[in-house]
């Protein structure tokens, strides 16, 4: 019985210390990820990739709509028009990286 009690106490102690160390490591990784995301070079790269993706999507839509014609569902055409209008009215910039408080 004494060995079982010692074993259970060791498991409980290991669990408590492991979760505490795991939480500290999680907080450290979270802080590092936030610092990485706030780096101006990373933000600029992500913004330029998003911009290029929007341009490519617009060109692809035109190519597909020329080949497919009126067979594009109206819901897709409305969504693309909405995105294009939003980009035009916002000066081509999106709200990536901003927070609403």
Beta strands, then each sheet from edge to edge (+ up, - down):
end
